[in-house]
Amino acid sequence: MFPALAVLDELGPLWDGRVIWIGSTRGIERQLVGLRGVAFAGIPAGKLRRYLSLRNLVDLVRIGIGLLAALFVLLREKPRVLFSKGGYVSVPPVLAARLLGIPVLTHESDLVPGLATRINSRFAEKVLVSFAESARYLPAHIRPKVLHTGNPVRAEVLGGSAREGRRLVGCEAGRPLLLVLGGSLGSRFINRLIAQALPELTVRLFVVHQMGAANFRSSTTSSYHAAAFFGEELPHLLAAATLVICRSGANTIWELAALGKPSLLIPLTRAASRGDQIENARYFEGQGAAVVLEESQASPRCLVDTVLHLIDDERTLEEMSRRASRLGSPDSARRIARLVAGRSQGSGVRDPV
């Protein structure tokens, strides 16, 4: 959702026509899109699973209803182009667009394309990818349609102030700031790990911790600031961070890359995901931009030792920062917006940068 919002923000000056956002009837999409004054059309969405489950039967029905709903929206609005950010909610609109002859551009954030992108890529004019290497995970006949654009990052994320970030949490200048992000919903595993490691970490560092609303616990621990969720503060905290501990979802790691932030990545296990976070994390580690600590290895002792070793090795942190910056594409949202605007004006799909 956030990369699509980044593209939407950049599209404004380039496109004076209407924009319709098609999204799930569940979740906070409608609210966030509404804040930008964009019309929202909600459709039923069914999750795409690669394993046997009775829920597949229910979701197949939801996908069918979603396709009919998407057809209705597209017939009513008659759009010139459809931009898909992937995810299972995107499949019915992409199928509907294909049936109606509406050109489609689709974007994938992860290194290994998910099932939705694999389906959407069959019907898209162009498949935009964040990792140049993603093309090799797609069928040979799809690869000529692949264009490496990077991952869209919201402009507000790029505009943070390190001084303001330190002021917000009360961290004095010169003290290393460790930012811990468990995602918008938090991470029980990371929360438990940090709680056990905190006594040693706060001797040397100021720890700022996003815990998630369900797991939030206030604390009076010195050199520690915890919150359920960081909203407007996040860009400033990212700017102030010496090191970031987080999962390795695509949006998070590409924001870190755009900012040139070294990170300690703790990916979701394959039992809890399709393995995309592990692939993303290993790629960033292979490029020298991050260190990976998988859950099976992530004891409090290992975490403390790894963090303090990095903090003490200023040269390594600087090199990780440089390598992260090389991976980042801060202009990705603008590039994609130009592609969408160009296609909507009938000029074809060529990378304008």
N, C-alpha and C positions, 0 to 999 in steps of 0.2 A: 504493500500500500504506500509506504513512504517514498520509494523510488518513483512510483507513478505520480505522487503529489509533486515531487521535484520536477518532473517533466511538465506537469500541468502548469506550475508556476512560470516556467520558462516559455511555455507555449503562448501565454497571454499576449505579449507584445507582437507575436508573429501571426496571430490568427484572429480575425475580427468576427468570425462566425460563432455559432453556438457550440458549446462543448457539453456533452452528456456523459456522465460517469455511470457505468453499469457495474453494480457490485452485489454482494450478498445481502440478503435481508437481515442477517444476523451480524453482530459486531458493531464497531464504532465508525465504520466507513462513512455512513450517511452524515454523521455529525461533523467529521473532519472535512468532508467535501463541501458541506453546507457552509462552513466558515469561509470558504473561498468563493461563495456565490455561484457555485456550479450546480446545475440540475442533477439529481440523483435518481436512478431507476434501479430498484431492488428486484432481484430475481432469485428463485430457489436455487440452491447449489448442493450437489451431492459430491462427497469425497471420492476420489479415485484411489482404489486400493489394488495392490498386486497380489494379495493373498485372499484365501477363502474366508468369507465372513457373511453371516446372515444380513448384516447391515448393508452389504453390497446391493441386495435386492431393493431395499428401501431407497438407497441412494441412486440406483439406476432410474427409478421412477422420478426422483427429484431432478436428475439430470435431464430427463425427457421433458418435464414441466418447465425447467429452466430454459431449454431450447425453444419451446413455444413462446415463453415470455420474452426471450431475447429477440425472436423473430418479430413479435408485436412491436417492441421498442424500435427496432431498426426500420421496419416498414413505416412506422409513424414518423420517425425523425429523418429518415433518408440521409444518413451520414455519407461523407465523401471518403472517409478512411476510418478504420478501427485500429486503435493501438491497444495491445494486450500486454499486461505485465506478468502473465503466467498465473499459476495457482489454479486449483480445481474450479473456481468460480468463473474463470476465463474461457473454459472450453465451450459451453453453450453459445456465448456471443460470437466466438470465432467460427464455429460451425454455421451459425445463422448468417454471418457475414459472407461466408463462402457460398451458401445457397443463394444469396441475393446478389452476388457479384460485387461485393464491397471489398476493396483491397485491405489487407491485414498486415500490420507489422507487429511482431511479438518479441518480447525481451526476456532473457533468462539471467538471473543474478548468480546462481551457483556454478561451480566448476563443472559438475556433472548434471546435465539437464534433467529436470524432473519429468514425470509422466505427462503432465499437462503440456509442457513445452514440446515434448516429443510428438504429441498429438497435434498441437497447434502448428508446429513447423511444417506439417504436410500441407496446410492450407494458407500459409503466410507467403507474402512476396519476399520478405526479408526476415531473417532470424537474427536479432541483435543480441550480442553476448558480452558479459562482463570480463570473462577470461578468454584470451585469444585461443587458448588450448581447448576450449569447450567444443570446437568444431569436430574434433576427432572422436567425440562421444556420440555424434549424430550419424545417421546413415549417409553413405557416400553421395546419394542423389540429393541430399539436403544441403551438403556442405557448400556448394556454389552460392547458396542464398545467405550464408552466414556473414555477418558484418560485426567486427569487434568495435564496440563503442564505449566500453567501460560501464560502470554501474552508476546510475543517477544518485546524486547526493544532494540533500536539501541545502539551499543557500544559507539558511540560518545556522546550520551545523558548522559551516565554514567561517562564520563571523564571530566566534567566541573570543573573549578576553581572558587571558591567564590571570591577570591581576584581579578581575572581577570574580573569577572562579574561586580564587583563594579567599577573597573577602567574604563570599557567600557562606563558606564553611568554617571560616576562622583559622585558616592555615597560614602561618607566618611565612614570609618570603625566605627562600633558601632551603626550606624543609621539603624533602621529596614527598610528592603527593601520589598515593596509590589509589586509582579509581577502579572500583569493582562494580561490574554491571552484570546482572543475571537476566537481562532481557526485561521487557515491559512488565511481565508477570513475575519476574524474579526467578530464582533457581534454588530449590531446597538444598541441593547438593552443594552448590557454591556457598550458600548461606551458612551451612553447617561447617564447611571447611574454614571459612573466614572466622567464624566464632571461635573455633579451636586454635587458630593461628594468631588471633588478634593480640593476645598479651605480648608476644614477641615482635609482631609487626609494628605495633605502636611505639615501641622503644625507639625505633629509628625513623618511622614514617608517619605521615598523616594519612589515615585511611578513610576514604569516602565510599559509601556502600549503598547501592540501590538494591533493596531487598524484595520488592514486590509487595503489593497490598496484602495478600493472603498470609505472608510470612513476616510482616513488619513487626519489629520489637524495638521500642525506644531504648536508648542506652545513654548513660552518663560517663562512659569510658573516655578518658582523656585522649586527645589526638585521634578521635573517631567521630565521624558524622554519618549517620544512617538516615535513609528516607525510603518511603514506600516506592516513590517514583520521581524521576527527574524530568521535568518538562522544559520550560524556558531556561532553566539553569544549566541544562546538559551541555550546550555548546561552550559555555564558559568553563565548566568542569573538565571537559575534554581538552580545552586549550591549556588548562593548568596542569594536567596529569603528566607525571614523569613516566608512569607505566600504567597500562590498563590490563586488568584481569577480566575476561568475559568469555561467553560462549563464542562460537564461530559461525553464527548465522551470516549470510552473505551481506545483508545491509549493514550490520555492525562492522564487519571487517573492512568493507569498502569505505565506510566513514573514517575509520582509523587510517586507512591508506591515504585518503584524500588529505588528512591532517598530518600525515607523517608521524603517527604515534606508534611506538614499540608496544608490543602486547604479549601477554601470557594467555594463550588460548586453551580453554577446557571444553572440547566439543562434546555435544550430546553423543551418547553411545549408539551403536547400530540397533540396539534393542529398543531405543526410544525414538529413533528416526530412521530415515532411509540411508543414512550414512553420509549425507551431503556435508554436514558440519565437519566430519573427519577429513573428507577430501579437501574442503576449503582450507582447513587449518594446516594440513600437511603441505599444501601448495604454498601458503604464506611462509611456513617454516623453511621450506626448500628454497624460497627466494631470499631468506635471511631477514624477513620482516617481523617474525614472531617466534616465540618458543611455544611448543605444544606440550601440555600435560594432560594425558588422557585420564579419565576417571579411575581406571584400574591402578594408576600410579599416584594419584593425587591424595597423598596423606598430608596432614598438617605439617609434618616435618619436612617433607619434600617441597611443599609450597613455600614455606618460610625460607628454606635454603636456596631455592631457585630465585625467589624475589630478591633476597638480599645480595645474592651473587650478581644479579643484573644491576641492581642499584649501585653496587660498589664498582662495577666495571663501566665507567662512563664512556669509554671508547666503543664498547659493544652496543650500548644504548644509542649512541649517536649513529653508528652504522646501521642498526635496525631502523632507526628513524629515516635515514636516507633511502634505504631499500624499500621501506613502506611507501615513501613519497613517489618512488619510481613506478610503483604499481598503481598508484592512485590516479583517478581521472576526474578532477574537480569540475571539468567542463562537460562531463558526459550528459547531464540533463539538457544542456543547451544544444549539444549535437543531436540528441534524439529528437528534441522539440523541432529542430530545423528539418529533420528527415520527415517527421509527421506533417509539418506545415507544407513542405515541398510536395509531398504525395497528395495532400488534400487539395492542392492547387493544380494537380495534374501534371507535375513536372517530373514524375518518376521518383525512384528511390536511389539517390546517390549521396554518399557521405559528403557533406558540404565543407568539411574541415580538412 
